[in-house]
Amino acid sequence: MNRRRAYPCPSALTPLRSRPGLPALGLSWCRRVTTFFTKPVSLALLLLVPSMVQAKPPLREVKEIDDELYYIAVAKEISELCDEITGRRMKAIGVMWALRSKANKLGYSDDEIRSYVDSDAEKARMRAKGEAYLAQRGVTYEKPETFCALGRAEIERNSAIGVYLRAN
């Protein structure tokens, strides 16, 4: 390929090269100026375009965050309804801070995170999901001992819910 076509420089520079007493600017100068400006601009476009194209999904669809909050919520429900089991609150708080940090790294603002956590619709969805899980395991609110049995089983299995529980 012809270099003059690969790096087209404005023809307005040609009279400058032919004037006596002025340094010859030539194609190398034009190429350096073009490269100096086009590389940062093209890099900025490469970084900005994907972020503009990709829309963030709602936090409820970010599985690693939504699931962990669900496990904490179920563990809290078990610990509140069973006197023999306590919740590991400090562990849950530490995990929630880590989840917040992860959501921030994924591009979610603190306001978006707060609105997700405080949303009545999300709380109702999480409650329905938790009640379905408890019903599958034979747990009923009329019999608090069923919460204790489930809690002990989760602790023994060291499940995602069990790690947030401690037997007294």
Number of C-alpha atoms within 10 A of each C-alpha: 5 6 9 10 8 9 15 12 18 9 8 8 14 14 8 15 15 13 10 8 8 9 10 15 13 14 18 12 12 16 16 12 12 14 13 11 10 12 11 11 12 11 10 11 11 11 11 11 10 10 11 9 8 8 8 13 9 11 17 16 11 13 10 13 18 16 15 16 19 18 20 25 19 22 28 19 17 27 22 15 17 18 14 17 21 19 20 17 14 10 14 21 12 11 16 16 12 13 18 18 15 14 19 14 10 11 12 17 13 13 9 15 17 11 12 17 16 11 12 11 11 14 15 11 13 20 16 12 13 18 17 13 13 18 11 9 13 12 20 13 12 7 10 15 16 19 26 20 18 18 27 19 13 19 19 12 12 13 13 16 20 23 19 25 26 17 16 7
